[in-house]
Amino acid sequence: MNKYNVMILVLCVSAMLLAALLIGSYATQPVQAGSVSIRSGGGDYILGTVSVSNSIDVVTVIDVAAQHMILYAPDKNGNRIEVNNELDLRRAFPDRR
């Protein structure tokens, strides 16, 4: 191979990599989240809200002593709030105390 063929090959590979990165950046949606937490003095619970989308917020309750988190999400059809997910924080973050 002469030096021009090597340069063309390197430029083609670079162009494909940049195109893949550009397409990947447009394909992913930005993550939107916001939270407010309130901790009562001396209590073992943290209550907060997290914005999942523009129209849906979930309520999070963290039991600090048990290191357990529960997410509550609205059920618009049933007009109530249900448990959406539960997370054991000890298993999620094993290196933290």
Residue pairs with C-beta under 8 A, 6 or more apart in sequence:
32 51
32 53
32 54
33 50
33 51
33 52
34 49
34 50
34 51
35 48
35 49
35 50
35 60
36 48
36 49
37 46
37 47
37 48
38 46
38 47
38 48
39 45
39 46
44 63
44 64
44 65
44 66
45 61
45 62
45 63
45 64
46 60
46 61
46 62
46 64
47 59
47 60
47 61
47 62
48 59
48 60
48 62
49 57
49 58
49 59
49 60
50 57
50 58
50 60
50 71
51 57
52 58
52 73
56 73
56 74
57 74
58 71
58 72
58 73
58 74
58 84
59 71
59 72
59 73
59 81
60 69
60 70
60 71
60 72
61 69
61 70
61 72
62 68
62 69
62 89
63 69
63 70
67 88
67 89
67 90
68 86
68 87
68 88
68 89
69 86
69 87
69 89
70 83
70 85
70 86
70 87
71 83
71 84
71 85
71 86
71 87
72 81
72 82
72 83
72 84
73 81
73 82
73 84
74 80
74 81
74 82
75 81
75 82
